[in-house]
């Protein structure tokens, strides 16, 4: 995740893969991707790293590749607190958890694209990239009636100039993140306090927060994260409400 840096080059035609990484926020300072080698690329394609850093706005985003019983608790918290979020789902998730996907949409959350089979899209031809995305969108439309799917999170955080361009051409804005911690390993959960401390230590204006919905730590910490962020003057917004994108 953070500081993952640059993957080996594979050509000068826009196919060079990058693994998203960033300099984390500490002590209220803003995070940065200036040293990662892809800032101009993200900016050119209109990808999301930060929202408006002049305002204390936060964006909750969840990666949902599969379900292990935690998402209902997360949805309960979001509903109780009146907080919007986006869930980036895979083909497996659509097939395995149709009722949860319908609940996400019914409760006002965005459902984003995390690809059908969670591949490294930098290894795929353009046509396969488009197919991976269209399968998810079509399945969600059939399931929920949701016609629009505007946001994509590249599987594994791996992307290239070509992938950003092809997905943008298919109607997607790629969504990266500016707050994250190692939360995806279900065998290495460290408790709600660890999740709370990890997220709160990185909070900053315009933050796009990446959480994995398989994490029991996240589910346990989420109510206090929301309450204490609000106590600090932050407002949780939907990605559809993002008025400005920042790159630094």
Secondary structure as GFF3:
##gff-version 3
##sequence-region A 1 248
A	DSSP	beta_strand	18	19	.	.	.	ID=ss1
A	DSSP	alpha_helix	39	45	.	.	.	ID=ss2
A	DSSP	beta_strand	57	64	.	.	.	ID=ss3
A	DSSP	alpha_helix	71	81	.	.	.	ID=ss4
A	DSSP	beta_strand	85	89	.	.	.	ID=ss5
A	DSSP	alpha_helix	91	96	.	.	.	ID=ss6
A	DSSP	alpha_helix	98	106	.	.	.	ID=ss7
A	DSSP	beta_strand	110	113	.	.	.	ID=ss8
A	DSSP	three_ten_helix	121	123	.	.	.	ID=ss9
A	DSSP	alpha_helix	126	144	.	.	.	ID=ss10
A	DSSP	beta_strand	151	152	.	.	.	ID=ss11
A	DSSP	three_ten_helix	155	157	.	.	.	ID=ss12
A	DSSP	beta_strand	158	159	.	.	.	ID=ss13
A	DSSP	alpha_helix	161	169	.	.	.	ID=ss14
A	DSSP	beta_strand	173	174	.	.	.	ID=ss15
A	DSSP	alpha_helix	192	200	.	.	.	ID=ss16
A	DSSP	beta_strand	207	212	.	.	.	ID=ss17
A	DSSP	alpha_helix	216	231	.	.	.	ID=ss18
A	DSSP	beta_strand	235	236	.	.	.	ID=ss19
A	DSSP	three_ten_helix	239	241	.	.	.	ID=ss20
###
